[in-house]
Amino acid sequence: MLKLFYSTSEVASLFKLNRVTIYRWVKNGDIKAYKIGKHIKIPASEISRLLRQFGFPESAIQDIFGSAKDMQLKEALSKSAGSEPERKLIVAVCDDQNVLDHIENIYKKTGLFETFKLLKFSDSFEAAIQIGKEKPDLAFVDETIAGRKGTELAAKIKSIYNDVKIVIMSNYPDSPKRYIKECIEVFAWLVKPIEHQILEKILRSALT
């Protein structure tokens, strides 16, 4: 019989984390979970998604869940339990709230909110979790995010979804040279402070 749901204890043991950490992920919405009776249960699809996000090879994931065929069936069944239809997504990642607000203001003025939703993140780890859950069509990534290299997040996004359009935001006009050197394919790059007209043009050209 296929096992579609796992307990928080089982997930904590699998990832070698404290059970409190798993509860926090559930509470913050980082992973989907369902309350079955008095217990919190996590779908197999969420666990396999996290395993892929954390770099587990497919062979290891299949060992955990069984054969590839069984794993696909588990994911299909668990995703059907209360999942919402896939929506188009724009992600903006920057530790400067003013930049995030500026992107949101232009996004609203373009009317794209009717077909795309925008999620803003000031932390690259939180952004990576969300991106692992839902594919973005466009991602704005700052060159440096709270002391971390934004290029690492950009590379991670490309490794998961190769067709996502990446826009790098930087304080330096020579940034494209560094990205070419690091072999990161980008749709465009923006120099901060970002001009209104340029940001609007990039939004429209990337998504319409």
N, C-alpha and C positions, 0 to 999 in steps of 0.2 A: 504493500500500500504506500502510495506517495505521501511524503511528509511535506505539507504546504507551508506550515508555520513553525517557528522556532521560539523558544523562551528566551528571555533576556539573559538568563544564566548560560544557556547554550551559546548565544552570540558572544557574550563576554569571554567565555572559554575559547571560542574559535579565534577571536582576535587578540587573546591574551591581554584583556583589559579588565578593569574593575567594573562590576555590574552597575555601579553608580554612573559611570561614564555612558553606558548604554541607555540608562534611564534619561540622562541629560540629552543625548542625541534625539531620543523619542520626544521629549518635552519641547525641545527647540525646533522640532520638525525636520531635523537633518536626515532622519530615516522614517519611513512610513511604518506604522504599527497599528494593531487593532486590539481592542479590549474584548476578550472572549471570556465571559463570566467574570471572575475576579482577577484574571491574569492578562498580562500584556503579551501579545504574540506578534512576531515579526515575519512577514512573508519571505519565502525563499528567494523571490526575485530581488528583494532589497539586499539580502545577504550576498547574493552573487554579484550584484552591482557594486557593493562596497569592496568585495574581494578584487574585482577588476580594477576599481579605482585605486586601490592600494598596491596594485602591481602584481597580484597573484597570477601566475600563468594559467592558461585554460586547462592544462592537464591537471593541475592541483585542484582547481574548482570542480572539475568532473570527478575527481577522487572523493571530494567532500560530498557532492550531491548524487553521485552515481554516474550512469552513462550519460553521454551528451543528449540522447533522445529523452531520457527521463528528466534531465535538467531543463530542457526546453519546455517540456510539458508542465513541470512545476511552475516555471516562470509564467507561462501563459495562463495557467489556472489562478495563481495568486494575484496576477495583475488584473484579472477580471473581477476581483473582489473589491469593489468600491473605488476603482481608479477612475480619474477624470480623463476626458479626451485630451489628446496632446495639443498644446497651444504653442504658437510661435513666440519666441523669447529673445529679448535683448538683455545682455548683462553688462553692467559697468562696475569695474573694480578699481578703486582709488582710495587712498587714506586721507584725501582732502575733500571734506564734505561740500565745499563750495563748487568743486569740479563736478561732483555727482549731481548736485542741485542744478547746475548749469545744463548738464546733459538732459536731465529730466524736463527742464523748462522748454528746451528746444524740441525734445521728443513730443511733448504735449502740443506744441504749436504746429507741428507737422501733420497732426491728425493720425499718426501711426498707432496711437493708443487704441484705436478701433480694431486693429488686427494683431497688434503685438503688445505684449506686456514687458515692462522694464523692471528688472531687479537690480538694486544697488548694493554693493558690498565694500566695506572698508578693510576687510581682512581676506587675504588670498586663500587661506584654508577653508573658510566658510564658503567662499565662491566656488572652490574646487568641489566641495561636497554637493552644492546645488547643481553645478554643471554635470557632475556624475549622475545626478537624478534626472535631469532634463536637458536636452540638447538646445543650445542657443543658436539662433541664426546669425547673430552679430554680437561680438564681445569687445568692449572697450577695456583695455588693460593698461594701467599706468606702468611706466618704466620701473619705478620703485614703489613698493607697497609695504609700508611699515618696516623699512629696512631690508625687505626681501626683493630679489630680482623679479620683476614682472615678466621677464622673458621666460622664466621657469614655468610660470602659470600658462603663458601663451603656448609654450611647447607642449605642456600637458594637455591643454585643450585640443591642440592639433593632433596629438597622439590618439585621442579618444574619438574626435569628430574632425576628420580631415577637411571637410567642406565648410566649416564654420569660418565666417569672415572675421578676421582679427584687426582691430585698430589699436595701435600703440600710441599712448600719450606720453609726451616727454617734455622736459624743460630745455632740451638741447636740440638744435636744428640738424646736427650731424648724426642723430640716432639711427637712421636707416643703414648707415655703414656698419654699425655694430650688429644690427639684426641680420644683415646679409652674411656677416662673418659667422654668426651663430646659427645660420641656416634655418631661420624662422620665417615662414611665408606669411606676410601681412597684407591685408587689403589696403590699408592706408596708415599714415602716421600723422599725429597732430602735435604741434608745438604749443605748450601752455604759455600764457593764457589763450584758451581756444576761442577763435573768432566765431561769432554767431553764424555768419553765412557759410563758412567752411564746414562747421559741424552739421548744419542743416543739409548741405549738399551731400556729405558723406552718408548721413542717415538715409536720405532719399535714394541715392545711387546704390546703396548696399541692399535696400529692402524693397524697393519698388521697381 
